[in-house]
Structures are given as structure tokens and as C-alpha cells.
Amino acid sequence: MAGHWIRIAPDGCVHGSVLEDYVGPLTEDAHKQFTPKVADRRAEAAEGWRHELVSNSEWKQRAERCLRGKCGHAGIGRAIEDVQLPEVAS
């Protein structure tokens, strides 16, 4: 069963999620999905942004509250952009 890639801010708050099936198994590909420009990815890595592959149950524990805006993280005041996912043929 495929998992979820989660995008984690330096303060530990999850700011995004995408299914592994769309992105693949590599951390670098997950980061590219959220942040297309190389320079921006380097800056984010230096700031402490991370991407982790988690199971469905771990996603519920770690990501759901953050993504619904119900976590206790302070946030870093950075705008998060929507990411267009590629169409998947059935």
C-alpha cells in the first residue's frame, strides 16, 4: 500500500501532503513536487524544511490536524502555494 509524502516546516507543522503514487519513492522527487525551482529547494533545505514518507495511520497522527489548521504549531508565516498534480490515466 502506498503512503503519503508530507511536507514539514522547520517548526514541525505539516504544510502539504501528496500520495506516494503520484510522486514516487524518492525524497528528492517529493521536494520537487512541492517546490519546482532548484534554488528554492536549496533555500528550503537550508531553512530546515523536510519531506517524509509516512503510512496512512502515521499521516492521520502527524499531518491531519496541521492540514486542517487545528494543530498547535506557531507557524512561520510563509505562504504555501497549491501544487498542480499531473493527471493520472485510469
Summary of the structure (lengths in Angstrom):
residues: 90
radius of gyration: 12.9
end to end distance: 17.7
largest distance: 40.2
contacts: 206
relative contact order: 0.27
helix: 37%
strand: 18%
